[in-house]
Structure formats: C-alpha cells, structure tokens
C-alpha cells in the first residue's frame, strides 16, 4: 500500500471516524483504524464492535492495499502536521507503516487488516431518506432523556417507530422518537418519509444517537437502512452502522397525560431563568422547586434548612384554579433548553400526576415530567 493525501483531508476523515473508537479496550485492534487505499480514495473505518463508522477521502493511490494503525497516534500526527502538507503513507514488507511529511518520518506498528472486525450486513426491513435537519431534530431533542441505568438497558436509547397521528380528521403516519429515564419523557416526531412504513419499532443506542446528530451537521440528507439487529445511517462519503438495543421499549403512551386541563403559558427563557435562580439556595441533589400558580402569576420557591429560602414571581398566563406542584429543577431547565419556541405551554392535572410541557402551538413535540414532593 502506498498513497499520498492532503493533511486536511486526512484530518477530516479521522475526525469523522474516531468517535467509534474506545480509548480503553481489552482488544488491541479496536484501538486501530482500518485503512483501505484503492481507486484514488482512502477509506478509513473505526469500530468498538457495537458501532462502525466508515468514511473516505480523495487520495493519490500508487499501490492499493489495506492495513490497520493506531487511531490516536495517526490522528495526533495529522493534527500536528503543517497546514497544506502532503502526507505519504506506505506499508513495507515487514508490516510497518511509513508516514512521511516533508522531512519528517514516522515508522508505525500495524496489525493485519484481515483481523479487523466488521458488523455483518443483514436483510433490510426498511430503507428511506430523511432530511438531516429532521433526523437531527428527532435525536437531539430526545437524547437528554435517555436513561443510563444499566439494569434498565431497554431505556438506554431512543425508541424510533412509526406512529399514527390524527390531524383535522385525517390519519397521517409520523416518524416518532421517544426517550425516557423514568423521570422525564421526550417525544418528538416528523412526517413519515416514503419507504418508512415497514420500519419496525427499534431502540437506537445512546452513543449512536450522539454520533448521528454530529453527522447531520454537515449534510442535507441521510439515507437510513434498518434490519432486525442493526441500522445504518449514510450521508455523503460517511456511514454509521450500529447494533440496536435488544429489548422491548415500554408502553410510553400510558404516562403521557391526555386530560391535563390546567394550562400555564409562559416565556421559555423567563421560566428557565426563574427556576435556575431560585434553585440556587438548594443544596439537595434534586434541587427541588415549588411552582405555585394563581391567575396571571407564577410563584417559584425553594427552601433548604441549612442554607435558606428563595422566592421569585413571574407573570404568566394562567386562569385555572390555584395549584402548587414540585419539580426537580434540573429536569425543567433541561426541557427549556431543548424547546426552541419563545413560549412554553405547561399542562397540569394535580400535584401528584405527570405534567406535560410543549412548545406553544406545537402538536408534534412534547415532554413529560413526574412531579416530586417539595
């Protein structure tokens, strides 16, 4: 193998794939990247056995070939190389990768390419293309609610499925993403794209959700292919293939309130700022805050026996009967940070029932928070 590649092109490729590589692992080759040079392109692949990321960049290939080399080592070399430099990589007969950058020379240890693992391709159950902006919306707005409890592994990802939705008497299918940690629930949806009607309900792991969200930043559209055990996201010259969480997502519809009839309408920034300010006095991990609603006014309060107390009043639209309810302030602030609308609608039933948060006027995005005793 011998090739020449521009420094920025190599660095871009390495930045794309290194997210799949775990720095600490018991299998040496998982710390390596697969380099495959042919047809005037250098394809680079990284994996942790659960996720595989592959990308390619234009290169001058004078001798096709394959090998694997340490991810962090090659990335550091590319990062420190002069801007605009041409990097020459050549695999010698002893399995050493020679890297030349101007007058600099590196001799890097490699491992056989044939030993590099891969995720087997399965028969696709569904194939469709989604605008990157919509896919990013589905994942970025639900990622924060994914549980990290190992014992409840079936909550360690975002549940992606086709859901019917009735709008003005018309039944339309929507592609819906849901995540929950048992305390908060995030549900967002977009119009189902052509070809997604055969999509089975799948759980996309947290790591993959984050990697795909980053992939969406640099592309317009993402092609998605789903099998029984895996999913592939492809955009441009980059693809991310991931195993799915092997479990059954709970019936989340049972905790989404449908009859909450006490409506609070308030500015998103005002609510987030008021809760953050009041929670300052709380030294408890949950930083509990009490919300007290009366007509036209929201009063927020927090009390800590060792620190003191705080009260903050904010004007808001509220006409129902007075209500007091407590929340973990972090959950509410997190929701506020993921809602883009200027105003938030909060719908209550009573102090002990799940509360619904949604962007004002939205029928596609909603968030549910379980209250707490304050």
N, C-alpha and C positions, 0 to 999 in steps of 0.2 A: 504494500500500500504506500502510495506517495501522492500528496496533494498540496496545493497552496490555497490559502483562504485569507481574506482580509480580516484584520483584527476585530473590527466592529461586528462583522457578520458572525464570527465565531462567538464573540461575547453574547450577542443577542440569542444565538441558538442555545448556549449554555444557560443563560438566564431563564429560558423557556422550559428547560427540562430538569433543572436541578431541584425543583420543588418536589419531585417524586422520589428523590434520593434521601434516605435517612442517614444522618451522620454517624449514629451509633447503631451498629448491627453486628450480628454474630456471623454473618456470611460475607466474606471479603468482597466477592464480586458485586454485591449490592451497593458497595461504595464506588463502583466504577460506572462509566458510561460506555455504551456500545457505539463505536464509530464505524460507519459503513460508507465507504467512498466509491462512487460509481456514477457514470453518466453526468459528469460535471456537477455533481452535488455531493455534499457531505451530510448524511443523515445521522442524527445523534439521538440516542434513546436512553432514558433513565427509568428505573423501577424500584419499588420496595416490595414487590410480589403482590401488592393489592392494587396499585396504580401504575400504569405505564404512560409516560409522556414521550412522544416522538416528534421531532421537527427536522427540517433540513434547510440548508443554505447553499447558495451557489459557490462552487469551488473549482479550481483548475485541477482536475484529477489526471495525473500522468500514469498512475498504476492503481487499478481498482483493488480493494481489499477491505478486510474487517479486523477490528481488534477492540479491546476494552482497556480503559485507562482511568485512573482515579479522578473522580468528579471535582473535588475541591482543589486538587493540585492543578488540573488543567484550567479551571476557572480562574484561579489566582494568577496563573501565568498570563492568560488572556487579558485579565483586568489590569495588570501592571505593564503590559506591552505598550509601546508608544502608539499614539493615535495615528491611524492610517497605515500601520505596519502590515507587511505581508508575512503571514506565518506559514512555514513549511513543516509538514509532518510526514515522517517516513518510518515505516516499520521495517527493521532489519531482520536478518535471518535468525537472530537469537531471541526474538520476541521483545526487543527493546524499541520503544517509540522515540525516534529522534525528532526534537522540535527545534526549529531554527527561526530566530527573529533577528534579522540584521546580523550582528556579530555575536549574538547570544546563542548558546547551545544548551539544550536540556536532553538528558537521557532518562526516559521514564519507564518504570516497570509496567508490564501489561499482564492481563490474564486472557486466556483463549476466548474468542468470540463465541465459539460453539457452546461454551458453558454459561453464557448469559441467558437468564430466564425470560420467558415471554408468557403473556396471557393468551390462552387458546381462543380463537375466534369461534363463536357459536352461531347457529342459525338465528337471523334477526326476527324478532317478533313485531317490531315496529321501526320504521325509518321515516324521519321527517326533518325539515329545516325550520329553524326558528330565528327571528332577528336577534342579534346579540343583545340588544337593549332589553328585549323582553325576557330572555333567559337570565340575564344579569339581575333583572328585577325579581324574578322568581326565587333565585338563590340568595341574593344579598339581603333581601327583606325577611328571610326566614332563618338564615344561618345562626343568628344570635340566640334563637330559641332551641337549638339542638342540644339535647342532653349529653352530658359527659359521664354519666353513670354507667360503668361497665356492666353492672348486673342487669340493667335495662338496655341491652345492646340494640334492641329494635327501635329505640328512640335516638340512636347515635347517628342520625342522618336526616335528610329532608325527604319527605314522602311525596313522590311525584305521580300523579294519576289524572285520568280524565274524569271530570265531574259534570253532571248535567246542571244547567242553570236556566231558570225561567225568567225571561225579561219581557215585560209587556205582553204576556201570554204566549211568547214564542220559546220553545225549548232549544237552547243552544249548548253545545258542548264546550267546556273550557278546560284548559290545561292548568291544573291546580297544584301548588306546592304548599306543604304543611310541615311544621316542625313544632315540637313541644318538649319541655323538660318537666312537665307535671305542674309547674307553677305559672308559666306563661305559654301561650299558643299563638303562633303566627300563621296566617293563611292568606296567600295571595294567588291570583290567577290571571291568565291571559286567554284570549280566544284560541281555541284548539287549532293548530295548523293542519293542513292537509296531510294525511298519512298517519296521524297520531291516534286515530280511532281504535287501533288494535293495541295500544300501549297498555301493558299490564301495570297494576299498581306496584311501584318499585321504591326502594329506600336507597337514596344516593348518600354515601358516607360523607361525614363532615369534611375530611381532607379534600375529597374530590370536589365538593361544593365550593370550597375556597379556591382551588386551582382553576375551576371552570369560570368562576367570577373574574379572576385575573385574565383568563383567556379572552373573555368578552370585551375587554377594554380596547383591544387593538384590531377588532374585526367587526364586520357588518352583519354577518350571518354565521350560524353554527349548525352544521349537519349532525343529527343525533341518530344513533342506531342502538336499539335495545334488544338484548337476548334474555334468556331465562336467568342468567347469572351475572351478566355484565352489561356495561353501557359504554359507548364511545362518543366523544364529542370531537368534531373535526372542524377546524377553521383555518383557511389558508394552507400553509405547509405544516401546521401543528395539529396533532391529535392527542387526546387524553382518553385512555381506556381504563376502566375501573371495574373492580368487582362490586357487587351490590351487597347491602346488608341482608343477610339471610334470616329474615324474621317477618312477623306479621305486625304491621302498624296498627295501633289500637283504633277503635271506632271513635275518632275525634269529634264527630258530629254530636255526640252525646253531651259534650261540655261546652259547645258553642251556644250561648243563650239566644233564644229566638223571641222571647217575650219581655225583654227588659224595656220598661216603659217610662223610666225617669231619665230624661235627656239633659246632659250638660254640654254646652258648646263653648269652647274657649280657644284662645290663640295657642298654637303649639309651643312657640317659643316662651310665652308667658307661663304656661303650665310647667315646662321643663325647668325654667329658671327658678320659679317659686318653690318647687319641690326640692331642688338642689340646695337652695338657700336654707330652707327650714331643716332639712336633714343634717345640716352641719353640726347641730348640737347633739346628735345621736351617736353614741359610741358602740351601739349594738351592731352586729354583723349585718342584720337585715335592714338597719336604718329605717325603722317603721315611721310612717307619716299618716296622720289622720286628715281626711278630707271631709269638711262639713259644708253641705250645700243648703243655701236658703235662696229665696227669689233674688236673682241678679247678682249673687255673691258666692264666691268660693273661699272658704277659710281653711288654710293649711296649718297644722300644728304638729309639733314633735316634743317629746318630753323624755329627759334622761335624769334619773335620780342623782347621778354622780356629776352631771355637767350643768343641767338647767333645762330651760324650755325655750321654744320659739313659736311665734305665730305670724302668719302672713296672710293678707287678704288680697284677693284678685277679683276684678269684675268679670262676670261670666253670664252667659245666657242660661238661666235655669228657672223653670216655673212650676216644677212638681213639688210635692210635699218635702219638708226638710229631711235630710238624710246625713248620717255620719257613717263613714266607712274607712277602714285602714288598709294600707298597701305597703309592700316592700318598695321603698322609694327607688331602688335601683331598677326594678322591673319597669316602672312607669317612665323613668328617664330613658331607658333603653328603647322603649316603644316610641317615645317622642323623637328620638334620634333617627329612627327608621321611617318615620312618616314625613313625607315631603310637603304636604299641604300646609297652608298657613294656619288653618283651624282644625281642631280635633273634636269629634263628637264622642262623648263617653255615655254609655247607656247602662243604667243600674236597675237592679230588681230590689235587692235588700242588702243589708250589711254582710250577710253570710253567703251570698251567691256570686258566681263568676260575673265579672264586669267586662263589657265589650268596648274596645277602643277602635276607632276607624277614622281615616281622613274624611273631613267634612264633604258630603256629597258622593262619597265613593261607594260602589256596590261590589267591588272586586277584592279590596284589601280589608282585612280585619285582624284584630289582635285581642286575645282574651287573657285576663289576669285574675288569679284567685286572690280574694281579699285575705287579710290577716287581722287577728285581734290586736288592738293598739290600746 
